[in-house]
Amino acid sequence: MESQPNNPLHGIKLAQIVEELQAHYGWNGLAERININCFKNDPSVKSSLKFLRRTPWAREKVEKLYLRTDF
């Protein structure tokens, strides 16, 4: 695996990002910050991951929120 020194998300799985954001903001807080249905309608980590893996623009928004969040 090649090193990505300029990628702050290197080595962090999408599941970890979603779980940490959900724990920090809750589903309602996530839906307020990122207006996507997987956070608004019957949200779960599993359904969110499925959607985010198929939807690059939404995944990018989630990753940017993760980087801006002070845990």
C-alpha positions as CSV (number, residue, x, y, z in Angstrom):
1,M,0.0,0.0,0.0
2,E,1.4,3.4,-1.0
3,S,1.8,6.1,1.6
4,Q,-0.5,9.1,1.4
5,P,1.2,11.7,3.6
6,N,-1.1,14.6,2.3
7,N,-4.3,12.7,2.8
8,P,-5.7,13.3,6.3
9,L,-8.2,10.5,5.9
10,H,-5.6,7.9,5.0
11,G,-6.1,4.7,7.0
12,I,-9.6,5.8,8.3
13,K,-12.4,3.6,7.1
14,L,-15.7,5.1,5.9
15,A,-17.5,3.1,8.6
16,Q,-15.4,4.7,11.3
17,I,-16.1,8.2,9.9
18,V,-19.9,7.6,9.9
19,E,-19.9,6.0,13.4
20,E,-17.9,8.8,14.9
21,L,-20.0,11.5,13.3
22,Q,-23.2,9.8,14.3
23,A,-21.9,9.5,17.9
24,H,-20.9,13.2,17.9
25,Y,-23.9,14.8,16.2
26,G,-26.6,12.1,16.2
27,W,-28.7,11.3,13.1
28,N,-30.7,14.5,13.3
29,G,-27.5,16.6,13.6
30,L,-26.0,14.9,10.6
31,A,-29.2,15.4,8.6
32,E,-29.1,19.1,9.5
33,R,-25.5,19.4,8.3
34,I,-25.7,17.2,5.3
35,N,-29.1,17.0,3.6
36,I,-29.2,13.4,2.4
37,N,-32.0,10.9,2.9
38,C,-29.7,8.2,4.4
39,F,-29.4,10.4,7.5
40,K,-33.0,11.5,7.6
41,N,-35.2,8.5,6.8
42,D,-34.7,5.5,9.1
43,P,-31.0,6.0,9.4
44,S,-28.5,3.3,10.2
45,V,-24.7,3.0,9.8
46,K,-25.2,0.1,7.4
47,S,-27.7,1.9,5.1
48,S,-25.6,5.1,5.2
49,L,-22.4,3.2,4.2
50,K,-24.2,1.5,1.3
51,F,-25.4,4.9,0.0
52,L,-22.1,6.8,0.6
53,R,-20.1,4.1,-1.2
54,R,-22.3,4.5,-4.3
55,T,-22.5,8.3,-4.2
56,P,-19.2,10.1,-4.4
57,W,-20.5,13.6,-3.9
58,A,-22.3,12.6,-0.7
59,R,-19.2,10.8,0.6
60,E,-17.1,13.8,-0.1
61,K,-19.4,16.0,2.0
62,V,-19.3,13.5,4.9
63,E,-15.5,13.3,4.7
64,K,-15.2,17.1,4.7
65,L,-17.6,17.3,7.8
66,Y,-15.4,14.7,9.5
67,L,-12.3,16.8,8.9
68,R,-13.9,20.0,10.2
69,T,-15.3,18.3,13.4
70,D,-13.5,18.7,16.7
71,F,-14.1,15.5,18.5
